[in-house]
Amino acid sequence: MGKQLLFPTDLFDLAERVITENKALGRTIAVAESCTGGLVCAALTEVPGSSAVLERGFVTYSNESKQEMLGVQPDLIEAFGAVSPATAWAMAQGALRQSRADVAVAISGIAGPGGGTELKPVGTVVFARAFRGDEEVNAEQQHIEGEDRAAVRHQAALTALNLLLP
């Protein structure tokens, strides 16, 4: 009998690359997830040997958890919203501060079916990547076309994993 995977093959294969390539560099990672709800960490931990690379993950679904666990400033969320490059930037910085990881990726978005607005429709997802010792954080907003919540979350997880490739 073949090995049973919990995840779609594309997600597992990319997670495997993230683990293998970061392990080769001796680089550890942390992930701060909102709309993906731990999907990225779960995909990474599906890979044997992931403990050498994945330092920790934060599932900060509520605004309060972003503030309490990652130190995101309440006025930042108030001014720009939880789904904004500014908030993703602060989440990635917070994940580095609250971990021993070399690199952190943060994800926040609107997976749907509700919650979207004209300015931020369903499928709006923000990503940020921060490296320890580097003040510059790469943060961007994307629109993910997905027919449903699962498709948006799947695509968001793939994008986050790509950001973790060296």
C-alpha positions as CSV (number, residue, x, y, z in Angstrom):
1,M,0.0,0.0,0.0
2,G,1.3,3.5,-0.9
3,K,1.8,6.2,1.7
4,Q,-1.3,8.0,2.7
5,L,-1.1,11.8,2.4
6,L,-3.3,14.2,4.3
7,F,-2.7,16.9,1.7
8,P,-3.0,17.5,-2.0
9,T,0.1,16.4,-3.8
10,D,1.1,19.9,-4.9
11,L,1.0,21.2,-1.3
12,F,3.0,18.2,0.1
13,D,5.6,18.4,-2.7
14,L,6.2,22.1,-2.1
15,A,6.4,21.6,1.6
16,E,8.9,18.8,1.1
17,R,11.0,21.2,-1.0
18,V,10.8,23.9,1.7
19,I,12.0,21.4,4.3
20,T,14.8,19.9,2.2
21,E,16.2,23.2,0.8
22,N,16.1,25.0,4.2
23,K,17.6,22.0,6.0
24,A,20.5,22.1,3.5
25,L,21.1,25.7,4.5
26,G,20.7,25.1,8.2
27,R,17.8,27.6,8.2
28,T,14.8,27.5,10.5
29,I,11.4,29.0,9.8
30,A,8.3,30.3,11.6
31,V,4.9,30.8,10.2
32,A,2.2,33.2,11.4
33,E,-1.2,32.2,9.9
34,S,-4.6,33.7,9.9
35,C,-6.9,32.7,7.0
36,T,-5.0,29.5,6.4
37,G,-5.6,28.4,10.1
38,G,-2.4,26.3,10.4
39,L,-2.6,24.7,7.0
40,V,1.0,25.8,6.1
41,C,2.4,24.3,9.3
42,A,0.4,21.2,8.9
43,A,1.7,20.7,5.4
44,L,5.3,21.3,6.6
45,T,4.9,18.8,9.5
46,E,3.6,16.1,7.0
47,V,7.3,16.0,5.8
48,P,9.6,13.6,7.7
49,G,12.5,15.6,9.2
50,S,10.5,18.8,9.4
51,S,11.5,19.3,13.0
52,A,15.0,20.4,11.8
53,V,13.5,23.3,10.0
54,L,10.1,24.3,11.4
55,E,10.8,26.2,14.6
56,R,7.2,27.2,15.4
57,G,3.9,28.3,14.0
58,F,1.3,30.8,15.2
59,V,-2.4,30.6,14.3
60,T,-3.6,34.1,15.0
61,Y,-7.1,34.1,13.7
62,S,-8.6,36.9,15.8
63,N,-7.3,40.4,15.9
64,E,-6.7,39.9,19.7
65,S,-4.5,36.9,19.0
66,K,-2.4,38.9,16.5
67,Q,-1.9,41.5,19.2
68,E,-1.3,39.1,22.1
69,M,0.9,36.5,20.4
70,L,2.7,38.6,17.8
71,G,2.6,42.1,19.2
72,V,0.7,43.6,16.3
73,Q,-0.3,47.1,17.4
74,P,-4.1,47.6,17.8
75,D,-3.9,51.0,16.0
76,L,-2.3,49.3,13.0
77,I,-5.2,46.9,12.6
78,E,-7.6,49.7,13.2
79,A,-6.0,52.0,10.5
80,F,-5.3,49.4,7.8
81,G,-7.4,46.3,8.7
82,A,-6.3,42.8,9.6
83,V,-6.0,42.0,5.9
84,S,-3.4,44.6,4.9
85,P,0.3,44.5,4.0
86,A,1.0,46.5,7.1
87,T,-0.6,43.9,9.4
88,A,1.1,41.0,7.5
89,W,4.4,42.9,7.9
90,A,3.8,43.3,11.7
91,M,2.8,39.6,12.0
92,A,6.0,38.4,10.2
93,Q,8.1,40.7,12.5
94,G,6.3,39.4,15.5
95,A,6.8,35.8,14.5
96,L,10.6,36.4,14.4
97,R,10.5,38.3,17.7
98,Q,8.5,35.4,19.4
99,S,10.7,32.6,18.0
100,R,14.2,31.6,17.3
101,A,13.6,31.2,13.5
102,D,15.8,32.7,10.8
103,V,12.9,33.5,8.5
104,A,9.2,34.0,9.1
105,V,6.2,34.2,6.7
106,A,2.8,35.7,7.6
107,I,-0.5,35.2,5.9
108,S,-3.8,37.0,6.4
109,G,-6.8,37.1,4.1
110,I,-10.5,36.7,3.3
111,A,-11.2,33.1,2.4
112,G,-15.0,33.6,2.1
113,P,-17.7,33.0,1.3
114,G,-18.5,36.1,3.4
115,G,-16.4,38.9,4.9
116,G,-15.4,40.5,1.6
117,T,-15.9,44.2,0.8
118,E,-15.7,46.2,-2.4
119,L,-12.1,47.3,-1.5
120,K,-11.1,43.8,-0.2
121,P,-13.2,41.2,-1.9
122,V,-13.1,37.5,-1.0
123,G,-9.8,36.1,-2.2
124,T,-7.8,39.1,-0.9
125,V,-4.8,37.7,0.8
126,V,-1.7,39.4,2.2
127,F,1.7,37.8,2.6
128,A,4.9,39.0,4.3
129,R,8.4,37.5,4.7
130,A,10.9,38.7,7.3
131,F,14.5,37.6,7.8
132,R,16.2,37.8,11.2
133,G,18.6,40.7,11.3
134,D,17.1,42.4,8.3
135,E,14.9,45.4,8.9
136,E,13.3,45.1,5.4
137,V,10.2,42.9,5.2
138,N,8.7,41.9,1.9
139,A,4.9,42.4,2.1
140,E,2.4,42.1,-0.7
141,Q,-1.4,41.9,-1.3
142,Q,-2.7,39.4,-3.9
143,H,-6.1,38.5,-5.2
144,I,-6.6,34.7,-5.3
145,E,-9.3,33.5,-7.7
146,G,-10.8,30.4,-6.1
147,E,-14.3,28.9,-6.5
148,D,-14.6,28.4,-2.8
149,R,-13.0,28.8,0.7
150,A,-10.9,25.7,0.3
151,A,-9.5,26.8,-3.0
152,V,-8.5,30.2,-1.6
153,R,-6.9,28.7,1.4
154,H,-5.1,26.0,-0.7
155,Q,-3.7,28.7,-3.1
156,A,-2.7,30.9,-0.1
157,A,-0.8,28.0,1.5
158,L,1.1,27.4,-1.8
159,T,2.1,31.0,-2.0
160,A,3.3,31.1,1.6
161,L,5.3,27.9,1.0
162,N,6.9,29.5,-2.1
163,L,8.0,32.4,0.1
164,L,9.8,30.0,2.3
165,L,12.0,28.6,-0.4
166,P,15.6,29.9,-0.2
